[in-house]
Amino acid sequence: MDPFLTAADAALRTLFATPRATRPCPVLPAGATQLENSEKHHSGALMRVNHVGEVCAQALYASQALATRDAGLRAHFEAAAREETDHLAWTKGRLDELGARPSLLNPLWYAGAFAMGLVAGRLGDRVSLGFVLETERQVEAHLQSHLERLPAGDHASRAIVVQMRDDEARHAAQAKDAGALEFPAPVKALMQTAARVMTTTAHYI
C-alpha cells in the first residue's frame, strides 16, 4: 500500500502544491531581464510548455518507481524525480514572473505520462530505462530549440533552460549506463509525435 500512497502524494504535490527547489534558480551574468509585452507573452508560452514537461517528468518517475521491483532502480527514479522538482519549481516561478499561467490541462498530462511510465515499467526495467533514455534525449533537443526561440534578452528564462537541458542530458546518460534498452526508430517516432501534440497544445492551453 505504501508505494501507492507515495504515488498519490506525488501527484497531489505536483498538481496542487507549490514546488520547492533544493537548488537555487539559475541565473546568467548578463544582467536583469527587460522584455516588451510581446516578448513576455512569447516567453510565457514557451515556459508553460517547459513546465508541462516537468509535470510529466514527475509522473513518469513516480510511475516507474512504483512499477520496478528493483530497490536500487527505485531509488534512482526517486532521486531523479527530486532533481526534476527543481525544474518544476523554477519553471513555475518563471511563469509567475512573466504573468503567465500553467497549462489548464496539467492533470491530463500527468495522467497520460503516469500511464505510459507504468506500462514501460511493467514491461521490464530495461524497457523502463529505455523510455527514460529516449524521453530525456527528446527533452534535451526540445530545450535546445527553446534556447533558439526565446527572446535574446530573456536572460532569466534562458538560464533556467540551459540548466534543465544539462540535467536532462545527464539523466539520459545515467539511464544508458544503467542498461537502458535502445528503442527502434518507429517507437522513437511515435514518442516524438505524442510529445509534439502535447507541446503544441500546451503552448496555448
N, CA and C atoms as an extended XYZ file, in Angstrom:
615
Properties=species:S:1:pos:R:3:atomname:S:1:resname:S:1:resid:I:1 pbc="F F F"
N         0.811       -1.208        0.000 N   MET     1
C         0.000        0.000        0.000 CA  MET     1
C         0.853        1.270        0.000 C   MET     1
N         2.015        1.210        0.691 N   ASP     2
C         2.858        2.405        0.800 CA  ASP     2
C         3.270        2.973       -0.555 C   ASP     2
N         3.701        2.127       -1.519 N   PRO     3
C         4.074        2.689       -2.825 CA  PRO     3
C         2.932        3.426       -3.520 C   PRO     3
N         1.702        2.920       -3.357 N   PHE     4
C         0.554        3.574       -3.981 CA  PHE     4
C         0.257        4.915       -3.310 C   PHE     4
N         0.397        4.959       -1.992 N   LEU     5
C         0.201        6.221       -1.271 CA  LEU     5
C         1.277        7.229       -1.654 C   LEU     5
N         2.492        6.730       -1.831 N   THR     6
C         3.579        7.619       -2.254 CA  THR     6
C         3.310        8.198       -3.631 C   THR     6
N         2.810        7.347       -4.551 N   ALA     7
C         2.497        7.810       -5.900 CA  ALA     7
C         1.365        8.831       -5.879 C   ALA     7
N         0.348        8.587       -5.042 N   ALA     8
C        -0.763        9.534       -4.934 CA  ALA     8
C        -0.288       10.860       -4.355 C   ALA     8
N         0.586       10.786       -3.364 N   ASP     9
C         1.127       12.006       -2.761 CA  ASP     9
C         1.921       12.803       -3.785 C   ASP     9
N         2.701       12.112       -4.609 N   ALA    10
C         3.486       12.790       -5.644 CA  ALA    10
C         2.583       13.520       -6.630 C   ALA    10
N         1.474       12.884       -7.006 N   ALA    11
C         0.546       13.512       -7.943 CA  ALA    11
C        -0.070       14.767       -7.350 C   ALA    11
N        -0.511       14.682       -6.105 N   LEU    12
C        -1.141       15.841       -5.457 CA  LEU    12
C        -0.149       16.983       -5.295 C   LEU    12
N         1.080       16.658       -4.912 N   ARG    13
C         2.099       17.698       -4.736 CA  ARG    13
C         2.436       18.370       -6.070 C   ARG    13
N         2.539       17.563       -7.113 N   THR    14
C         2.899       18.112       -8.425 CA  THR    14
C         1.823       19.032       -8.966 C   THR    14
N         0.572       18.620       -8.822 N   LEU    15
C        -0.530       19.333       -9.460 CA  LEU    15
C        -1.090       20.483       -8.618 C   LEU    15
N        -0.980       20.380       -7.286 N   PHE    16
C        -1.701       21.348       -6.463 CA  PHE    16
C        -0.854       22.085       -5.428 C   PHE    16
N         0.332       21.591       -5.126 N   ALA    17
C         1.180       22.252       -4.136 CA  ALA    17
C         2.177       23.177       -4.827 C   ALA    17
N         2.758       24.077       -4.048 N   THR    18
C         3.819       24.946       -4.568 CA  THR    18
C         5.135       24.185       -4.504 C   THR    18
N         5.776       23.910       -5.651 N   PRO    19
C         7.019       23.130       -5.624 CA  PRO    19
C         8.156       23.907       -4.981 C   PRO    19
N         9.002       23.199       -4.259 N   ARG    20
C        10.146       23.794       -3.576 CA  ARG    20
C        11.440       23.231       -4.151 C   ARG    20
N        12.283       24.110       -4.648 N   ALA    21
C        13.556       23.675       -5.227 CA  ALA    21
C        14.594       23.468       -4.131 C   ALA    21
N        15.482       22.514       -4.346 N   THR    22
C        16.597       22.293       -3.418 CA  THR    22
C        17.853       23.022       -3.878 C   THR    22
N        17.845       23.475       -5.135 N   ARG    23
C        18.966       24.248       -5.675 CA  ARG    23
C        18.490       25.655       -6.015 C   ARG    23
N        19.384       26.639       -5.927 N   PRO    24
C        18.983       27.995       -6.309 CA  PRO    24
C        18.611       28.046       -7.789 C   PRO    24
N        17.674       28.927       -8.116 N   CYS    25
C        17.299       29.102       -9.519 CA  CYS    25
C        18.489       29.642      -10.299 C   CYS    25
N        18.811       29.052      -11.440 N   PRO    26
C        19.977       29.502      -12.220 CA  PRO    26
C        19.811       30.940      -12.710 C   PRO    26
N        20.933       31.624      -12.809 N   VAL    27
C        20.947       32.977      -13.366 CA  VAL    27
C        22.117       33.088      -14.325 C   VAL    27
N        21.989       33.972      -15.309 N   LEU    28
C        23.081       34.272      -16.222 CA  LEU    28
C        23.690       35.610      -15.832 C   LEU    28
N        24.991       35.796      -16.080 N   PRO    29
C        25.655       37.043      -15.680 CA  PRO    29
C        25.387       38.202      -16.621 C   PRO    29
N        24.357       38.078      -17.453 N   ALA    30
C        24.126       39.108      -18.466 CA  ALA    30
C        23.317       40.297      -17.948 C   ALA    30
N        22.855       40.217      -16.694 N   GLY    31
C        22.114       41.351      -16.144 CA  GLY    31
C        20.624       41.087      -16.081 C   GLY    31
N        19.894       42.101      -15.657 N   ALA    32
C        18.456       41.965      -15.463 CA  ALA    32
C        17.736       41.795      -16.799 C   ALA    32
N        16.647       41.028      -16.748 N   THR    33
C        15.846       40.802      -17.941 CA  THR    33
C        14.894       41.969      -18.174 C   THR    33
N        14.903       42.509      -19.379 N   GLN    34
C        13.992       43.582      -19.772 CA  GLN    34
C        13.265       43.124      -21.033 C   GLN    34
N        11.945       42.956      -20.933 N   LEU    35
C        11.188       42.413      -22.055 CA  LEU    35
C        10.010       43.304      -22.411 C   LEU    35
N         9.719       43.388      -23.701 N   GLU    36
C         8.488       44.022      -24.155 CA  GLU    36
C         7.319       43.061      -23.870 C   GLU    36
N         6.109       43.588      -23.911 N   ASN    37
C         4.939       42.766      -23.612 CA  ASN    37
C         4.822       41.569      -24.552 C   ASN    37
N         5.102       41.782      -25.830 N   SER    38
C         5.010       40.677      -26.792 CA  SER    38
C         6.059       39.610      -26.487 C   SER    38
N         7.242       40.032      -26.038 N   GLU    39
C         8.293       39.088      -25.686 CA  GLU    39
C         7.925       38.310      -24.420 C   GLU    39
N         7.326       38.989      -23.459 N   LYS    40
C         6.878       38.308      -22.244 CA  LYS    40
C         5.838       37.250      -22.569 C   LYS    40
N         4.933       37.586      -23.471 N   HIS    41
C         3.902       36.627      -23.863 CA  HIS    41
C         4.530       35.407      -24.524 C   HIS    41
N         5.489       35.642      -25.402 N   HIS    42
C         6.161       34.544      -26.107 CA  HIS    42
C         6.945       33.681      -25.124 C   HIS    42
N         7.704       34.316      -24.234 N   SER    43
C         8.468       33.563      -23.238 CA  SER    43
C         7.540       32.782      -22.323 C   SER    43
N         6.414       33.397      -21.952 N   GLY    44
C         5.469       32.713      -21.082 CA  GLY    44
C         4.922       31.446      -21.711 C   GLY    44
N         4.619       31.494      -23.003 N   ALA    45
C         4.110       30.307      -23.698 CA  ALA    45
C         5.167       29.204      -23.729 C   ALA    45
N         6.410       29.570      -23.995 N   LEU    46
C         7.475       28.573      -24.045 CA  LEU    46
C         7.736       27.971      -22.666 C   LEU    46
N         7.733       28.818      -21.641 N   MET    47
C         7.978       28.306      -20.297 CA  MET    47
C         6.798       27.488      -19.787 C   MET    47
N         5.595       27.768      -20.274 N   ARG    48
C         4.453       26.925      -19.928 CA  ARG    48
C         4.660       25.514      -20.482 C   ARG    48
N         5.147       25.424      -21.702 N   VAL    49
C         5.447       24.121      -22.292 CA  VAL    49
C         6.511       23.405      -21.463 C   VAL    49
N         7.536       24.130      -21.048 N   ASN    50
C         8.592       23.521      -20.243 CA  ASN    50
C         8.064       23.062      -18.882 C   ASN    50
N         7.148       23.833      -18.317 N   HIS    51
C         6.540       23.440      -17.044 CA  HIS    51
C         5.732       22.156      -17.219 C   HIS    51
N         5.005       22.038      -18.313 N   VAL    52
C         4.270       20.800      -18.597 CA  VAL    52
C         5.230       19.618      -18.673 C   VAL    52
N         6.376       19.838      -19.308 N   GLY    53
C         7.363       18.769      -19.388 CA  GLY    53
C         7.799       18.289      -18.016 C   GLY    53
N         7.905       19.217      -17.065 N   GLU    54
C         8.309       18.833      -15.719 CA  GLU    54
C         7.180       18.155      -14.960 C   GLU    54
N         5.944       18.549      -15.224 N   VAL    55
C         4.795       17.833      -14.658 CA  VAL    55
C         4.823       16.379      -15.137 C   VAL    55
N         5.077       16.188      -16.422 N   CYS    56
C         5.142       14.839      -16.985 CA  CYS    56
C         6.326       14.056      -16.418 C   CYS    56
N         7.440       14.734      -16.200 N   ALA    57
C         8.610       14.053      -15.638 CA  ALA    57
C         8.306       13.514      -14.251 C   ALA    57
N         7.593       14.296      -13.449 N   GLN    58
C         7.202       13.811      -12.120 CA  GLN    58
C         6.331       12.566      -12.235 C   GLN    58
N         5.396       12.593      -13.180 N   ALA    59
C         4.505       11.447      -13.364 CA  ALA    59
C         5.269       10.214      -13.825 C   ALA    59
N         6.176       10.407      -14.767 N   LEU    60
C         6.940        9.273      -15.295 CA  LEU    60
C         7.782        8.615      -14.210 C   LEU    60
N         8.523        9.417      -13.466 N   TYR    61
C         9.399        8.836      -12.454 CA  TYR    61
C         8.594        8.206      -11.321 C   TYR    61
N         7.454        8.810      -10.959 N   ALA    62
C         6.618        8.226       -9.902 CA  ALA    62
C         6.072        6.877      -10.337 C   ALA    62
N         5.616        6.782      -11.579 N   SER    63
C         5.049        5.514      -12.051 CA  SER    63
C         6.127        4.455      -12.236 C   SER    63
N         7.299        4.866      -12.698 N   GLN    64
C         8.366        3.892      -12.895 CA  GLN    64
C         8.914        3.387      -11.565 C   GLN    64
N         8.969        4.280      -10.566 N   ALA    65
C         9.380        3.843       -9.229 CA  ALA    65
C         8.363        2.862       -8.654 C   ALA    65
N         7.099        3.074       -8.956 N   LEU    66
C         6.043        2.186       -8.488 CA  LEU    66
C         6.120        0.823       -9.169 C   LEU    66
N         6.499        0.809      -10.439 N   ALA    67
C         6.456       -0.428      -11.218 CA  ALA    67
C         7.640       -1.350      -10.977 C   ALA    67
N         8.814       -0.794      -10.693 N   THR    68
C        10.005       -1.632      -10.590 CA  THR    68
C        10.034       -2.416       -9.275 C   THR    68
N        10.627       -3.595       -9.334 N   ARG    69
C        10.829       -4.401       -8.133 CA  ARG    69
C        12.267       -4.300       -7.636 C   ARG    69
N        13.085       -3.555       -8.366 N   ASP    70
C        14.492       -3.378       -8.019 CA  ASP    70
C        14.625       -2.171       -7.098 C   ASP    70
N        15.041       -2.405       -5.860 N   ALA    71
C        15.129       -1.326       -4.880 CA  ALA    71
C        16.135       -0.256       -5.309 C   ALA    71
N        17.242       -0.685       -5.916 N   GLY    72
C        18.247        0.283       -6.359 CA  GLY    72
C        17.726        1.164       -7.477 C   GLY    72
N        16.984        0.554       -8.411 N   LEU    73
C        16.428        1.332       -9.518 CA  LEU    73
C        15.323        2.257       -9.013 C   LEU    73
N        14.558        1.778       -8.041 N   ARG    74
C        13.523        2.642       -7.457 CA  ARG    74
C        14.164        3.875       -6.831 C   ARG    74
N        15.265        3.677       -6.131 N   ALA    75
C        15.964        4.806       -5.519 CA  ALA    75
C        16.486        5.769       -6.590 C   ALA    75
N        16.924        5.200       -7.720 N   HIS    76
C        17.395        6.031       -8.835 CA  HIS    76
C        16.269        6.900       -9.380 C   HIS    76
N        15.100        6.318       -9.591 N   PHE    77
C        13.958        7.075      -10.102 CA  PHE    77
C        13.524        8.159       -9.107 C   PHE    77
N        13.536        7.826       -7.839 N   GLU    78
C        13.126        8.792       -6.826 CA  GLU    78
C        14.111        9.960       -6.737 C   GLU    78
N        15.405        9.663       -6.884 N   ALA    79
C        16.406       10.725       -6.863 CA  ALA    79
C        16.259       11.640       -8.073 C   ALA    79
N        16.000       11.035       -9.238 N   ALA    80
C        15.796       11.835      -10.450 CA  ALA    80
C        14.559       12.719      -10.315 C   ALA    80
N        13.509       12.174       -9.705 N   ALA    81
C        12.284       12.955       -9.515 CA  ALA    81
C        12.542       14.163       -8.615 C   ALA    81
N        13.367       13.982       -7.595 N   ARG    82
C        13.682       15.116       -6.707 CA  ARG    82
C        14.415       16.207       -7.472 C   ARG    82
N        15.317       15.802       -8.369 N   GLU    83
C        16.024       16.803       -9.157 CA  GLU    83
C        15.083       17.488      -10.138 C   GLU    83
N        14.155       16.724      -10.699 N   GLU    84
C        13.175       17.319      -11.611 CA  GLU    84
C        12.240       18.279      -10.868 C   GLU    84
N        12.090       18.093       -9.550 N   THR    85
C        11.279       19.027       -8.771 CA  THR    85
C        11.888       20.424       -8.806 C   THR    85
N        13.218       20.500       -8.864 N   ASP    86
C        13.867       21.805       -9.030 CA  ASP    86
C        13.380       22.463      -10.313 C   ASP    86
N        13.357       21.697      -11.395 N   HIS    87
C        12.900       22.224      -12.684 CA  HIS    87
C        11.449       22.689      -12.587 C   HIS    87
N        10.637       21.893      -11.901 N   LEU    88
C         9.221       22.234      -11.736 CA  LEU    88
C         9.083       23.569      -11.009 C   LEU    88
N         9.861       23.734       -9.953 N   ALA    89
C         9.798       24.974       -9.170 CA  ALA    89
C        10.323       26.160       -9.973 C   ALA    89
N        11.420       25.961      -10.690 N   TRP    90
C        12.000       27.068      -11.471 CA  TRP    90
C        11.047       27.530      -12.569 C   TRP    90
N        10.458       26.574      -13.292 N   THR    91
C         9.572       26.964      -14.390 CA  THR    91
C         8.296       27.609      -13.866 C   THR    91
N         7.776       27.097      -12.730 N   LYS    92
C         6.581       27.714      -12.155 CA  LYS    92
C         6.885       29.133      -11.679 C   LYS    92
N         8.041       29.319      -11.051 N   GLY    93
C         8.423       30.650      -10.605 CA  GLY    93
C         8.582       31.617      -11.765 C   GLY    93
N         9.156       31.131      -12.860 N   ARG    94
C         9.343       31.990      -14.025 CA  ARG    94
C         8.007       32.330      -14.672 C   ARG    94
N         7.078       31.382      -14.698 N   LEU    95
C         5.741       31.679      -15.206 CA  LEU    95
C         5.102       32.807      -14.404 C   LEU    95
N         5.236       32.737      -13.089 N   ASP    96
C         4.675       33.786      -12.236 CA  ASP    96
C         5.306       35.142      -12.553 C   ASP    96
N         6.616       35.156      -12.754 N   GLU    97
C         7.312       36.411      -13.056 CA  GLU    97
C         6.858       36.995      -14.388 C   GLU    97
N         6.545       36.128      -15.321 N   LEU    98
C         6.121       36.573      -16.653 CA  LEU    98
C         4.631       36.890      -16.717 C   LEU    98
N         3.917       36.635      -15.620 N   GLY    99
C         2.477       36.856      -15.620 CA  GLY    99
C         1.737       35.831      -16.462 C   GLY    99
N         2.314       34.644      -16.608 N   ALA   100
C         1.708       33.575      -17.404 CA  ALA   100
C         1.207       32.477      -16.471 C   ALA   100
N         0.291       31.672      -16.960 N   ARG   101
C        -0.286       30.602      -16.147 CA  ARG   101
C         0.202       29.243      -16.634 C   ARG   101
N         0.173       28.256      -15.730 N   PRO   102
C         0.470       26.882      -16.162 CA  PRO   102
C        -0.621       26.376      -17.098 C   PRO   102
N        -0.376       25.265      -17.732 N   SER   103
C        -1.366       24.670      -18.621 CA  SER   103
C        -2.607       24.245      -17.831 C   SER   103
N        -3.767       24.532      -18.386 N   LEU   104
C        -5.021       24.115      -17.766 CA  LEU   104
C        -5.207       22.606      -17.834 C   LEU   104
N        -4.440       21.958      -18.685 N   LEU   105
C        -4.574       20.515      -18.898 CA  LEU   105
C        -3.545       19.706      -18.109 C   LEU   105
N        -2.883       20.313      -17.121 N   ASN   106
C        -1.845       19.597      -16.385 CA  ASN   106
C        -2.319       18.271      -15.781 C   ASN   106
N        -3.546       18.191      -15.215 N   PRO   107
C        -3.987       16.872      -14.710 CA  PRO   107
C        -4.036       15.809      -15.810 C   PRO   107
N        -4.436       16.215      -17.011 N   LEU   108
C        -4.475       15.279      -18.134 CA  LEU   108
C        -3.067       14.858      -18.532 C   LEU   108
N        -2.162       15.824      -18.626 N   TRP   109
C        -0.774       15.490      -18.981 CA  TRP   109
C        -0.178       14.543      -17.940 C   TRP   109
N        -0.447       14.823      -16.673 N   TYR   110
C         0.112       13.978      -15.609 CA  TYR   110
C        -0.418       12.550      -15.737 C   TYR   110
N        -1.719       12.426      -15.920 N   ALA   111
C        -2.326       11.100      -16.007 CA  ALA   111
C        -1.780       10.308      -17.197 C   ALA   111
N        -1.639       10.974      -18.341 N   GLY   112
C        -1.121       10.292      -19.521 CA  GLY   112
C         0.315        9.839      -19.341 C   GLY   112
N         1.145       10.716      -18.768 N   ALA   113
C         2.549       10.364      -18.554 CA  ALA   113
C         2.672        9.245      -17.520 C   ALA   113
N         1.838        9.293      -16.480 N   PHE   114
C         1.884        8.243      -15.459 CA  PHE   114
C         1.533        6.891      -16.084 C   PHE   114
N         0.515        6.878      -16.923 N   ALA   115
C         0.106        5.632      -17.566 CA  ALA   115
C         1.220        5.076      -18.449 C   ALA   115
N         1.874        5.944      -19.223 N   MET   116
C         2.950        5.479      -20.097 CA  MET   116
C         4.125        4.956      -19.287 C   MET   116
N         4.467        5.649      -18.213 N   GLY   117
C         5.565        5.186      -17.372 CA  GLY   117
C         5.260        3.867      -16.705 C   GLY   117
N         4.006        3.683      -16.303 N   LEU   118
C         3.615        2.435      -15.655 CA  LEU   118
C         3.683        1.267      -16.638 C   LEU   118
N         3.225        1.493      -17.864 N   VAL   119
C         3.301        0.451      -18.882 CA  VAL   119
C         4.752        0.087      -19.161 C   VAL   119
N         5.601        1.105      -19.329 N   ALA   120
C         7.018        0.842      -19.591 CA  ALA   120
C         7.637        0.062      -18.439 C   ALA   120
N         7.280        0.436      -17.218 N   GLY   121
C         7.834       -0.257      -16.059 CA  GLY   121
C         7.395       -1.694      -15.980 C   GLY   121
N         6.150       -1.971      -16.349 N   ARG   122
C         5.633       -3.339      -16.301 CA  ARG   122
C         6.273       -4.221      -17.369 C   ARG   122
N         6.823       -3.598      -18.411 N   LEU   123
C         7.476       -4.367      -19.479 CA  LEU   123
C         8.911       -4.748      -19.126 C   LEU   123
N         9.389       -4.258      -17.994 N   GLY   124
C        10.732       -4.619      -17.550 CA  GLY   124
C        11.604       -3.401      -17.317 C   GLY   124
N        12.618       -3.582      -16.487 N   ASP   125
C        13.455       -2.455      -16.099 CA  ASP   125
C        14.247       -1.879      -17.266 C   ASP   125
N        14.708       -2.730      -18.182 N   ARG   126
C        15.467       -2.217      -19.323 CA  ARG   126
C        14.575       -1.375      -20.237 C   ARG   126
N        13.320       -1.799      -20.395 N   VAL   127
C        12.375       -1.018      -21.193 CA  VAL   127
C        12.075        0.300      -20.487 C   VAL   127
N        11.889        0.238      -19.176 N   SER   128
C        11.610        1.441      -18.404 CA  SER   128
C        12.763        2.439      -18.519 C   SER   128
N        13.982        1.949      -18.401 N   LEU   129
C        15.149        2.814      -18.559 CA  LEU   129
C        15.275        3.317      -19.994 C   LEU   129
N        14.901        2.465      -20.946 N   GLY   130
C        14.920        2.899      -22.337 CA  GLY   130
C        13.940        4.032      -22.578 C   GLY   130
N        12.804        3.978      -21.909 N   PHE   131
C        11.821        5.055      -22.018 CA  PHE   131
C        12.391        6.347      -21.461 C   PHE   131
N        13.105        6.247      -20.335 N   VAL   132
C        13.770        7.419      -19.766 CA  VAL   132
C        14.808        7.957      -20.740 C   VAL   132
N        15.622        7.064      -21.291 N   LEU   133
C        16.682        7.469      -22.203 CA  LEU   133
C        16.133        8.254      -23.384 C   LEU   133
N        15.128        7.694      -24.057 N   GLU   134
C        14.596        8.359      -25.240 CA  GLU   134
C        13.835        9.629      -24.870 C   GLU   134
N        13.098        9.601      -23.771 N   THR   135
C        12.380       10.807      -23.335 CA  THR   135
C        13.348       11.934      -23.046 C   THR   135
N        14.409       11.635      -22.310 N   GLU   136
C        15.361       12.683      -21.946 CA  GLU   136
C        16.118       13.207      -23.162 C   GLU   136
N        16.405       12.340      -24.104 N   ARG   137
C        17.047       12.799      -25.347 CA  ARG   137
C        16.144       13.789      -26.082 C   ARG   137
N        14.859       13.450      -26.157 N   GLN   138
C        13.929       14.327      -26.857 CA  GLN   138
C        13.719       15.635      -26.097 C   GLN   138
N        13.683       15.546      -24.767 N   VAL   139
C        13.528       16.766      -23.972 CA  VAL   139
C        14.749       17.660      -24.130 C   VAL   139
N        15.928       17.060      -24.151 N   GLU   140
C        17.152       17.843      -24.341 CA  GLU   140
C        17.108       18.602      -25.670 C   GLU   140
N        16.698       17.926      -26.735 N   ALA   141
C        16.595       18.579      -28.043 CA  ALA   141
C        15.522       19.662      -28.031 C   ALA   141
N        14.423       19.383      -27.347 N   HIS   142
C        13.338       20.354      -27.235 CA  HIS   142
C        13.808       21.618      -26.515 C   HIS   142
N        14.547       21.442      -25.420 N   LEU   143
C        15.046       22.597      -24.670 CA  LEU   143
C        16.056       23.392      -25.492 C   LEU   143
N        16.873       22.689      -26.272 N   GLN   144
C        17.819       23.394      -27.132 CA  GLN   144
C        17.077       24.249      -28.149 C   GLN   144
N        15.970       23.727      -28.664 N   SER   145
C        15.180       24.516      -29.620 CA  SER   145
C        14.579       25.745      -28.949 C   SER   145
N        14.222       25.627      -27.676 N   HIS   146
C        13.681       26.777      -26.956 CA  HIS   146
C        14.738       27.846      -26.736 C   HIS   146
N        15.975       27.440      -26.553 N   LEU   147
C        17.046       28.433      -26.429 CA  LEU   147
C        17.169       29.256      -27.702 C   LEU   147
N        16.852       28.651      -28.816 N   GLU   148
C        16.917       29.360      -30.097 CA  GLU   148
C        15.679       30.229      -30.321 C   GLU   148
N        14.582       29.951      -29.601 N   ARG   149
C        13.327       30.673      -29.805 CA  ARG   149
C        13.051       31.727      -28.736 C   ARG   149
N        13.642       31.576      -27.564 N   LEU   150
C        13.426       32.563      -26.511 CA  LEU   150
C        14.014       33.915      -26.912 C   LEU   150
N        13.393       35.026      -26.500 N   PRO   151
C        13.974       36.339      -26.773 CA  PRO   151
C        15.407       36.425      -26.254 C   PRO   151
N        16.275       37.037      -27.020 N   ALA   152
C        17.688       37.122      -26.642 CA  ALA   152
C        17.866       37.802      -25.297 C   ALA   152
N        16.975       38.727      -24.977 N   GLY   153
C        17.104       39.461      -23.721 CA  GLY   153
C        16.481       38.786      -22.528 C   GLY   153
N        15.857       37.617      -22.721 N   ASP   154
C        15.229       36.930      -21.600 CA  ASP   154
C        16.269       36.067      -20.886 C   ASP   154
N        17.165       36.745      -20.167 N   HIS   155
C        18.259       36.042      -19.508 CA  HIS   155
C        17.757       35.083      -18.437 C   HIS   155
N        16.675       35.455      -17.747 N   ALA   156
C        16.169       34.615      -16.660 CA  ALA   156
C        15.671       33.273      -17.183 C   ALA   156
N        14.846       33.302      -18.232 N   SER   157
C        14.329       32.052      -18.797 CA  SER   157
C        15.452       31.227      -19.415 C   SER   157
N        16.363       31.876      -20.094 N   ARG   158
C        17.434       31.162      -20.772 CA  ARG   158
C        18.339       30.442      -19.776 C   ARG   158
N        18.589       31.060      -18.632 N   ALA   159
C        19.433       30.415      -17.616 CA  ALA   159
C        18.781       29.142      -17.099 C   ALA   159
N        17.483       29.210      -16.875 N   ILE   160
C        16.752       28.035      -16.411 CA  ILE   160
C        16.798       26.925      -17.450 C   ILE   160
N        16.549       27.270      -18.697 N   VAL   161
C        16.503       26.267      -19.761 CA  VAL   161
C        17.874       25.626      -19.975 C   VAL   161
N        18.940       26.400      -19.876 N   VAL   162
C        20.293       25.852      -20.028 CA  VAL   162
C        20.559       24.794      -18.956 C   VAL   162
N        20.231       25.113      -17.703 N   GLN   163
C        20.478       24.155      -16.623 CA  GLN   163
C        19.603       22.920      -16.774 C   GLN   163
N        18.346       23.122      -17.161 N   MET   164
C        17.458       21.985      -17.380 CA  MET   164
C        17.996       21.081      -18.481 C   MET   164
N        18.444       21.680      -19.580 N   ARG   165
C        18.983       20.896      -20.694 CA  ARG   165
C        20.164       20.043      -20.232 C   ARG   165
N        21.060       20.636      -19.459 N   ASP   166
C        22.231       19.899      -18.995 CA  ASP   166
C        21.832       18.766      -18.042 C   ASP   166
N        20.856       19.019      -17.190 N   ASP   167
C        20.393       17.980      -16.268 CA  ASP   167
C        19.749       16.818      -17.025 C   ASP   167
N        18.950       17.140      -18.047 N   GLU   168
C        18.283       16.078      -18.807 CA  GLU   168
C        19.300       15.229      -19.562 C   GLU   168
N        20.337       15.859      -20.078 N   ALA   169
C        21.385       15.098      -20.765 CA  ALA   169
C        22.069       14.134      -19.799 C   ALA   169
N        22.267       14.586      -18.567 N   ARG   170
C        22.873       13.712      -17.557 CA  ARG   170
C        21.941       12.563      -17.191 C   ARG   170
N        20.642       12.832      -17.085 N   HIS   171
C        19.693       11.763      -16.787 CA  HIS   171
C        19.686       10.711      -17.899 C   HIS   171
N        19.781       11.168      -19.142 N   ALA   172
C        19.827       10.223      -20.258 CA  ALA   172
C        21.085        9.353      -20.182 C   ALA   172
N        22.215        9.969      -19.868 N   ALA   173
C        23.465        9.221      -19.766 CA  ALA   173
C        23.402        8.205      -18.630 C   ALA   173
N        22.799        8.589      -17.528 N   GLN   174
C        22.672        7.668      -16.397 CA  GLN   174
C        21.786        6.476      -16.751 C   GLN   174
N        20.696        6.743      -17.476 N   ALA   175
C        19.817        5.649      -17.890 CA  ALA   175
C        20.548        4.694      -18.832 C   ALA   175
N        21.324        5.250      -19.741 N   LYS   176
C        22.081        4.407      -20.676 CA  LYS   176
C        23.099        3.560      -19.933 C   LYS   176
N        23.806        4.158      -18.987 N   ASP   177
C        24.807        3.426      -18.215 CA  ASP   177
C        24.167        2.332      -17.367 C   ASP   177
N        22.897        2.531      -16.996 N   ALA   178
C        22.204        1.551      -16.157 CA  ALA   178
C        21.650        0.384      -16.964 C   ALA   178
N        21.831        0.419      -18.287 N   GLY   179
C        21.405       -0.705      -19.116 CA  GLY   179
C        20.132       -0.481      -19.896 C   GLY   179
N        19.839        0.783      -20.222 N   ALA   180
C        18.603        1.097      -20.942 CA  ALA   180
C        18.566        0.408      -22.303 C   ALA   180
N        17.363       -0.019      -22.666 N   LEU   181
C        17.143       -0.601      -23.989 CA  LEU   181
C        17.030        0.514      -25.022 C   LEU   181
N        17.741        0.379      -26.127 N   GLU   182
C        17.650        1.357      -27.213 CA  GLU   182
C        16.407        1.049      -28.039 C   GLU   182
N        15.479        1.984      -28.087 N   PHE   183
C        14.220        1.746      -28.777 CA  PHE   183
C        14.408        1.791      -30.297 C   PHE   183
N        13.620        1.017      -31.039 N   PRO   184
C        13.677        1.077      -32.508 CA  PRO   184
C        13.089        2.388      -33.013 C   PRO   184
N        13.413        2.726      -34.252 N   ALA   185
C        13.011        4.008      -34.837 CA  ALA   185
C        11.502        4.240      -34.795 C   ALA   185
N        10.648        3.238      -35.089 N   PRO   186
C         9.200        3.505      -35.058 CA  PRO   186
C         8.702        3.932      -33.671 C   PRO   186
N         9.260        3.338      -32.626 N   VAL   187
C         8.852        3.713      -31.263 CA  VAL   187
C         9.293        5.138      -30.966 C   VAL   187
N        10.513        5.492      -31.367 N   LYS   188
C        11.002        6.852      -31.163 CA  LYS   188
C        10.115        7.857      -31.901 C   LYS   188
N         9.724        7.504      -33.102 N   ALA   189
C         8.873        8.405      -33.896 CA  ALA   189
C         7.509        8.583      -33.239 C   ALA   189
N         6.965        7.502      -32.695 N   LEU   190
C         5.676        7.582      -32.014 CA  LEU   190
C         5.769        8.471      -30.780 C   LEU   190
N         6.860        8.341      -30.031 N   MET   191
C         7.063        9.191      -28.859 CA  MET   191
C         7.204       10.653      -29.270 C   MET   191
N         7.894       10.918      -30.364 N   GLN   192
C         8.043       12.288      -30.852 CA  GLN   192
C         6.704       12.880      -31.255 C   GLN   192
N         5.861       12.069      -31.878 N   THR   193
C         4.540       12.555      -32.290 CA  THR   193
C         3.687       12.899      -31.074 C   THR   193
N         3.700       12.027      -30.072 N   ALA   194
C         2.932       12.290      -28.854 CA  ALA   194
C         3.433       13.547      -28.159 C   ALA   194
N         4.758       13.721      -28.114 N   ALA   195
C         5.329       14.905      -27.484 CA  ALA   195
C         4.964       16.170      -28.248 C   ALA   195
N         4.919       16.071      -29.583 N   ARG   196
C         4.584       17.240      -30.400 CA  ARG   196
C         3.143       17.685      -30.145 C   ARG   196
N         2.243       16.724      -29.995 N   VAL   197
C         0.846       17.056      -29.695 CA  VAL   197
C         0.757       17.777      -28.364 C   VAL   197
N         1.465       17.253      -27.377 N   MET   198
C         1.425       17.843      -26.041 CA  MET   198
C         2.001       19.259      -26.034 C   MET   198
N         3.179       19.428      -26.637 N   THR   199
C         3.826       20.735      -26.582 CA  THR   199
C         3.066       21.781      -27.388 C   THR   199
N         2.495       21.380      -28.518 N   THR   200
C         1.726       22.317      -29.321 CA  THR   200
C         0.484       22.771      -28.574 C   THR   200
N        -0.187       21.834      -27.914 N   THR   201
C        -1.403       22.184      -27.168 CA  THR   201
C        -1.070       23.053      -25.961 C   THR   201
N        -0.016       22.654      -25.224 N   ALA   202
C         0.346       23.382      -24.011 CA  ALA   202
C         0.823       24.811      -24.309 C   ALA   202
N         1.293       25.041      -25.501 N   HIS   203
C         1.734       26.382      -25.867 CA  HIS   203
C         0.579       27.390      -25.731 C   HIS   203
N        -0.643       26.916      -25.962 N   TYR   204
C        -1.798       27.802      -25.951 CA  TYR   204
C        -2.742       27.566      -24.765 C   TYR   204
N        -2.816       26.328      -24.282 N   ILE   205
C        -3.818       25.984      -23.268 CA  ILE   205
C        -3.131       25.575      -21.965 C   ILE   205
